[in-house]
Amino acid sequence: MLPAFALLLLFQCLGEGLVFLLGLPVPGPVAGMILLFVTLVLRPALQTRIETAANALLGHLSLLFVPAGVGIVAAAGSGSGHWLAIVASLVASTVLTLAVTGLVLRGMKPEGEGDA
């Protein structure tokens, strides 16, 4: 399983390097996943080598969110005094998202259907 983890990390590092060298507006891990996908399409036998490691990572995916949660809690103190702006932006972005979603769904409705 260790070689499979090393292979996954290698693709992440390749993605980081590619993004850095080419100045791409894509996160390095995303570029690494695209490289891994292309490699898996070209060499399907590689899938069996990394499948167990990938499943092990997915099994413990919730642990990977702990640092982000700690960062949010640690940064919450810097938001004191700005709660009105934070709540207003959350409400405005939610309303805007609902409106855009409704307009997209209305635009996707077939011509022959009537309004219900």
Backbone as numpy.savetxt, mean C-alpha at the origin, in Angstrom:
# Nx Ny Nz CAx CAy CAz Cx Cy Cz
13.92 -21.45 4.57 13.09 -20.27 4.57 13.97 -19.01 4.57
15.15 -19.08 5.13 16.04 -17.93 5.16 16.44 -17.45 3.76
16.76 -18.37 2.83 17.06 -17.89 1.47 15.86 -17.18 0.81
14.65 -17.62 1.14 13.47 -16.98 0.57 13.31 -15.56 1.12
13.55 -15.39 2.44 13.50 -14.04 3.02 14.58 -13.16 2.39
15.75 -13.72 2.18 16.84 -12.97 1.56 16.46 -12.55 0.14
15.77 -13.42 -0.57 15.34 -13.10 -1.93 14.30 -11.97 -1.92
13.37 -12.02 -0.98 12.38 -10.95 -0.87 13.05 -9.62 -0.53
14.01 -9.65 0.40 14.74 -8.43 0.74 15.59 -7.93 -0.42
16.12 -8.85 -1.20 16.91 -8.47 -2.37 16.05 -7.68 -3.36
14.83 -8.15 -3.59 13.95 -7.45 -4.52 13.53 -6.09 -3.97
13.36 -6.00 -2.65 13.04 -4.70 -2.07 14.22 -3.75 -2.25
15.42 -4.23 -2.02 16.62 -3.39 -2.20 16.81 -3.00 -3.66
16.54 -3.93 -4.57 16.62 -3.60 -5.99 15.62 -2.50 -6.36
14.43 -2.59 -5.82 13.42 -1.56 -6.07 13.85 -0.21 -5.52
14.40 -0.20 -4.29 14.88 1.04 -3.70 15.99 1.65 -4.55
16.91 0.81 -5.00 18.02 1.31 -5.82 17.54 1.84 -7.15
16.61 1.15 -7.77 16.07 1.58 -9.06 15.36 2.92 -8.94
14.57 3.07 -7.90 13.86 4.34 -7.68 14.85 5.46 -7.41
15.89 5.17 -6.64 16.89 6.20 -6.33 17.66 6.61 -7.58
18.09 5.63 -8.36 18.90 5.94 -9.54 18.12 6.65 -10.64
16.87 6.22 -10.85 16.07 6.80 -11.93 15.19 7.96 -11.49
15.12 8.20 -10.18 14.28 9.29 -9.67 12.81 9.06 -9.92
12.36 7.81 -9.83 10.96 7.48 -10.10 10.06 7.96 -8.96
8.84 8.39 -9.26 7.92 8.83 -8.21 7.12 7.67 -7.62
7.79 6.56 -7.37 7.16 5.36 -6.84 7.96 4.92 -5.62
7.30 4.45 -4.57 8.07 3.93 -3.43 8.93 2.74 -3.84
10.09 2.62 -3.23 11.02 1.55 -3.56 10.44 0.16 -3.39
9.73 -0.12 -2.28 9.15 -1.45 -2.13 8.14 -1.80 -3.22
7.41 -0.80 -3.72 6.46 -1.06 -4.80 7.21 -1.44 -6.08
8.28 -0.72 -6.36 9.11 -1.06 -7.53 9.70 -2.45 -7.37
10.11 -2.79 -6.15 10.64 -4.13 -5.90 9.58 -5.20 -6.11
8.34 -4.92 -5.72 7.27 -5.90 -5.93 6.99 -6.09 -7.41
7.08 -5.00 -8.18 6.88 -5.12 -9.62 7.99 -5.95 -10.24
9.22 -5.72 -9.80 10.34 -6.54 -10.28 10.15 -8.01 -9.91
9.70 -8.25 -8.67 9.44 -9.63 -8.24 8.35 -10.27 -9.07
7.28 -9.52 -9.36 6.19 -10.04 -10.18 6.68 -10.43 -11.57
7.46 -9.54 -12.18 7.99 -9.84 -13.52 8.87 -11.08 -13.47
9.69 -11.19 -12.43 10.56 -12.36 -12.29 9.74 -13.63 -12.11
8.66 -13.55 -11.32 7.82 -14.74 -11.11 7.08 -15.13 -12.39
6.72 -14.15 -13.21 6.07 -14.47 -14.49 7.06 -15.17 -15.41
8.31 -14.69 -15.41 9.32 -15.28 -16.28 9.85 -16.62 -15.76
9.88 -16.78 -14.45 10.39 -18.02 -13.84 9.39 -18.52 -12.80
8.34 -19.22 -13.20 7.30 -19.67 -12.26 7.82 -20.63 -11.19
8.91 -21.33 -11.45 9.44 -22.26 -10.45 9.93 -21.53 -9.20
10.22 -20.25 -9.32 10.67 -19.46 -8.18 9.57 -19.27 -7.14
8.33 -19.38 -7.58 7.20 -19.17 -6.67 7.22 -20.16 -5.51
7.52 -21.41 -5.78 7.52 -22.41 -4.72 8.61 -22.13 -3.69
9.70 -21.48 -4.11 10.79 -21.19 -3.18 10.43 -20.08 -2.20
9.65 -19.11 -2.64 9.35 -17.98 -1.76 7.94 -18.02 -1.16
7.14 -18.98 -1.57 5.75 -19.02 -1.10 5.65 -19.22 0.41
6.44 -20.11 0.97 6.35 -20.35 2.42 6.78 -19.12 3.21
7.83 -18.45 2.74 8.27 -17.24 3.44 7.23 -16.14 3.33
6.62 -15.99 2.18 5.59 -14.97 2.00 4.38 -15.27 2.87
3.99 -16.52 2.96 2.86 -16.89 3.83 3.18 -16.66 5.29
4.42 -16.91 5.69 4.82 -16.65 7.08 4.75 -15.16 7.38
5.18 -14.32 6.44 5.07 -12.87 6.64 3.61 -12.43 6.71
2.78 -12.98 5.84 1.36 -12.62 5.87 0.69 -13.07 7.16
1.15 -14.17 7.72 0.58 -14.66 8.98 0.84 -13.71 10.14
1.91 -12.94 10.05 2.27 -12.00 11.12 2.19 -10.55 10.65
1.31 -10.30 9.70 1.20 -8.97 9.10 0.81 -7.91 10.12
-0.01 -8.28 11.09 -0.45 -7.28 12.08 0.73 -6.73 12.87
1.77 -7.52 13.08 2.94 -7.02 13.81 3.68 -5.94 13.03
3.56 -5.96 11.72 4.24 -4.96 10.91 3.58 -3.59 11.01
2.35 -3.53 11.52 1.67 -2.25 11.68 1.92 -1.61 13.04
2.55 -2.31 13.95 2.80 -1.78 15.29 3.66 -0.52 15.23
4.76 -0.46 14.48 5.54 0.79 14.46 4.74 1.99 13.95
3.89 1.78 12.97 3.07 2.89 12.47 2.09 3.37 13.54
1.50 2.43 14.27 0.58 2.80 15.35 1.29 3.56 16.47
2.48 3.12 16.80 3.26 3.81 17.83 3.61 5.22 17.37
3.95 5.36 16.09 4.26 6.68 15.55 3.07 7.62 15.61
1.89 7.10 15.33 0.68 7.93 15.40 0.41 8.37 16.83
0.55 7.45 17.79 0.32 7.79 19.19 1.37 8.79 19.66
2.62 8.61 19.26 3.69 9.53 19.67 3.49 10.91 19.07
2.98 10.98 17.85 2.78 12.27 17.18 1.47 12.94 17.58
0.61 12.23 18.30 -0.68 12.79 18.66 -0.53 14.02 19.56
0.51 14.06 20.34 0.74 15.20 21.22 1.02 16.48 20.44
1.60 16.38 19.27 1.89 17.58 18.49 0.64 18.15 17.83
-0.46 17.42 17.88 -1.71 17.90 17.28 -2.57 18.67 18.26
-2.11 18.81 19.51 -2.92 19.53 20.49 -3.05 21.00 20.07
-4.24 21.50 20.18 -4.51 22.86 19.75 -4.96 22.94 18.29
-4.85 21.86 17.57 -5.23 21.85 16.16 -6.38 20.88 15.91
-7.09 20.48 16.95 -8.13 19.47 16.80 -9.27 19.93 15.91
-9.61 21.21 15.96 -10.70 21.70 15.11 -10.33 21.58 13.64
-9.09 21.92 13.29 -8.64 21.79 11.91 -8.58 20.33 11.48
-8.15 19.45 12.39 -8.05 18.02 12.07 -9.44 17.44 11.84
-10.39 17.76 12.72 -11.75 17.24 12.58 -12.41 17.81 11.32
-12.20 19.09 11.06 -12.80 19.70 9.86 -12.24 19.07 8.59
-10.94 18.80 8.56 -10.37 18.17 7.36 -10.85 16.74 7.19
-11.03 16.01 8.30 -11.56 14.65 8.21 -12.99 14.65 7.68
-13.83 15.55 8.19 -15.22 15.62 7.74 -15.28 16.04 6.27
-14.50 17.06 5.90 -14.52 17.54 4.52 -14.03 16.47 3.55
-12.97 15.76 3.91 -12.46 14.73 3.00 -13.42 13.56 2.89
-14.12 13.23 3.97 -15.11 12.16 3.91 -16.28 12.54 3.01
-16.79 13.77 3.16 -17.90 14.23 2.33 -17.47 14.28 0.87
-16.27 14.77 0.60 -15.77 14.85 -0.77 -15.62 13.46 -1.39
-15.13 12.51 -0.61 -14.99 11.14 -1.10 -16.34 10.52 -1.43
-17.32 10.74 -0.57 -18.67 10.22 -0.84 -19.27 10.86 -2.09
-19.06 12.16 -2.26 -19.61 12.84 -3.43 -18.96 12.32 -4.72
-17.66 12.18 -4.72 -16.96 11.69 -5.91 -17.37 10.27 -6.22
-17.50 9.44 -5.20 -17.93 8.06 -5.41 -19.34 8.01 -6.01
-20.24 8.83 -5.51 -21.59 8.89 -6.06 -21.60 9.35 -7.51
-20.80 10.36 -7.84 -20.74 10.83 -9.22 -20.14 9.79 -10.16
-19.12 9.07 -9.69 -18.53 8.01 -10.52 -19.55 6.91 -10.76
-20.28 6.50 -9.72 -21.30 5.46 -9.88 -22.41 5.92 -10.81
-22.80 7.17 -10.70 -23.84 7.71 -11.59 -23.33 7.70 -13.03
-22.08 8.05 -13.24 -21.50 8.06 -14.58 -21.34 6.67 -15.16
-21.23 5.65 -14.31 -21.06 4.28 -14.79 -22.38 3.58 -15.05
-23.50 4.22 -14.67 -24.81 3.60 -14.84 -25.12 3.49 -16.33
-25.59 2.32 -16.78 -25.96 2.16 -18.19 -27.07 3.12 -18.58
-27.12 3.48 -19.85 -28.06 4.48 -20.37 -29.53 4.10 -20.17
-29.88 2.84 -20.35 -31.27 2.41 -20.35 -31.91 2.33 -18.98
-31.15 2.40 -17.90 -31.71 2.24 -16.56 -32.30 3.56 -16.08
-33.47 3.46 -15.46 -34.10 4.64 -14.89 -33.64 4.84 -13.46
-33.91 6.03 -12.93 -33.55 6.30 -11.54 -34.55 5.60 -10.63
-34.05 5.02 -9.58 -34.93 4.30 -8.65 -35.24 5.15 -7.46
